[in-house]
């Protein structure tokens, strides 16, 4: 059964090391050949991150300083029906997902409201 969690950022700014620490703890907890999905949602200028996987991540909620994981209902992160999909979008060099959102809006005259990132761990 799929478990869905919302990722809350409790610090004003997260460093790359904190994101790496979150990934490392997720990869170690899920084990080799495990995987998880990160859903980015930006609607009405509110950015929300969700993590979905097959295991319960409640025990990892306090594993990373500045990040909390709280369970949510599956309806919270239901993706809309897409008229078309963009695959293999190149990230902005030294940028973040908000920079990517701006790049897509300017370059392709489209709005990036949702992004689904599938992360597969090969080994820990």
Phi, psi and omega in degrees: 000139182279134178252135181241135181226143173266138181263117178257131177261116185264352180258159177293325181215133177259137178272161179300326180297326179290322176294320178295320179296321177296314179299316181297317180291323176294315181297319180293320182289320182280341176083174179297145183062015174275170179198166178208162178246139172248124179251125176258129178227125178232100177231138181054039180060027175243122181263129178228142177242139178231146175239130180234139177199181183274347182250160177280122183263013182302327181289341179267004186303324181254017184288331183238128179293131179094355182227132175239145176244125179233136180295144177225161176287151181298335180291339180295329185241026178293126182281145178287163175291126183268134175283324175210157181238147175253123179248152176056053175279130181278128179292159175286134180300128182056028180250187178232187185290333176289326174295322177295320178300317179293320179298316180294321180295320182279311187284321186249001183049043176234165178249126177268096181264331182223144173218133178245117181250116179265122182247123178242125178265131179270319177208167181251000000 
